[in-house]
Amino acid sequence: MDAIVLLKDDHKTVEKLFKEFEKAGERAYKKKREIVDQIIEELTTHAYIEERVFYPVARESVPETAEHVLESVEEHHVVVWMLSELKGLDPEDERFDAKVKVLMENVRHHVQEEEDEWFPQVREAMGRKRLQELGEEMERARAEAPADPLALSSARA
C-alpha cells in the first residue's frame, strides 16, 4: 500500500473513533473508556510509523518539508503526553471529556496540515513506486509499535 494512502486510512480510522466518542452519551463511561483506549492504540501506532519510517524519508527526499516534519514531531509530543494522561484517567473524572476534546482538536489540526500542506509535496517528489515501498516498510513497522505512548521518540523531543 502507498505510504500516504496508509496514513490517510489511519487518519480516517481515528476520525471515526472521534465521532463515536462525540456521539456517546454524557454518562457512557464504559463506552468512552473503550473508545479512548482504541484511540490511544491507533494514535500511538500511527505516530510510531510516522516518526520511525515516514518522516525521516520524507525529510530526506523532500528537503523543503523539513519544517513540516519538525512541527509534526512537536505536535506528536503534545499528543503522546495527552494520550499517556488519558490512559490512566478515570472516564468519570471531570477532566476526561475536556482532555479528549483537546486531543481531538490537536489531532484534527495535525491531520489537516499533513494532508493539505505537505503530503502532496511528498507524493510529487517521491513517486508511486517509492511510496509503495515505503508503505510496505511502514506496515512491517506497525508490529514494533509500543503500547505506551511515552515510549515514542516524540515523547522525549
N, C-alpha and C positions, 0 to 999 in steps of 0.2 A: 504494500500500500504506500502511496505517496505520503511523505512526511507531513506536508501541510494538510492534506485531507485527514490524516490520522489525528493531528492536533485539533482540527476543526470538529471532528467527530467527538473528541473528548470534551471540547467546549459545549457542544450540544447536549451531551450526557449530563454535564454539570448544570447547565441551564435548566434542563428538565427536572433535576433534583431541587433546584432553587424554587421552581414553580410549584412543585409538590409541597415544599416547606411553606410557601406563601399561602397555599390552599388549606393546609392542615388547620384544624380548629385551634383556638387560643389555648385550650387546655388539653390538647392532644399530645401530652408529654412523651408518651412511649413512641408514638409515630414520629414526632420531631427528633427524638434521640436516634431512632433508626435512620432517618433521612440524613441527619448531620453526620452520623458515623459513615454513611456511604459517601457523603461529600468529602469528608476527611480522607478517606481511602482514595477516591478518584483524584482529588487535587494533589495529594502527596505523590501519587504515581505520576501524574501528568507533569508536575513541576520537576520531578526527578529526571524524566526522559528529556525534558526541555533543557535542563541545566547540564546534564551529563552528555547528551548527544547533539541535540538540535542547535542550541545557542553557540557552542564553540565552532561548529561547522558553518553556521550562518555568518558568524562574525569573521571567520577566515575567508569564506567565499565571497562575501559581500561586505567589504570593509566599511561602507557607508552606513551599515546597520549597527555599528559598534555602540553608538549612543543608545539606540533602542534596546540592545541586549543588556547593557549596563542598567538601564532604567527598569527593564523587566526583572532582572535579578533582585533589584531593590524592592520591587512590588512583591515578588515572591517572598522576600524577607518578612514583610509585613503580614502577608497571608499565612505563612507557615507558623508564625507566632500566634496568630489568631486561632489557627487550627489546633495548635497544642493546648491553648486555653480552653477551647470548646470541648476537646477530648475529655477533659476532667470535670467539666461544668455540668451540674445537675440541670436538666431542662426546666425544672420548676424555679430555678434561680431567676430573679427578676432581670438579670443582665443577659440571660441566654438569647432571647429573641433579638435584643438590640445588637449583640455581638454577631449573630448570624446575618442580620440586615447589613451591618457594616462590611462584613465579609463579602456578601453578595455584591454590594456596591463596588468594592475594590476589585473583585474578580471580573465583574462586567466591564469595568473601565479597562482593565488589563487586556481582556479578550478583544474589545473593540479596537484598541491601539494595535494589537498584533495583527488582527485580520484586515483592518483597513489601511494601516500605515506601512507595515513592513513585510508582511507575508508576500504581497505582490512583488516587492523588490527581490526577495529571496527566490521566488518562483522564476522570475525572469532571468536572474543571474545563474541559477543552478541548473535549470532544465529538468525535464521529466525523468530521465534515466537516473540522474544523481539523486533526485528527490525520492524515487522509488527505493534505491539502495539505502538511503538514509532512513526511510520509513521502516524497512526491514530491520535495520540496526536498532531503531527505537522500539520496535515490537519485542525484540530479544531483550532489550534493557528493562522492559517492564517487570520481568521476573526478578530482577535485582533490586527493585524499588523497596526502600524501607517502609515499615508500617508507621514509624514515628516521624512526624513532620520535622522535628528538630534534628533529625539525622541528615537532612538535606544540606548541601553546601550553602545555600542561600540563608539558612538559619544563622550561620556564622558570618555572613557578609557584612 
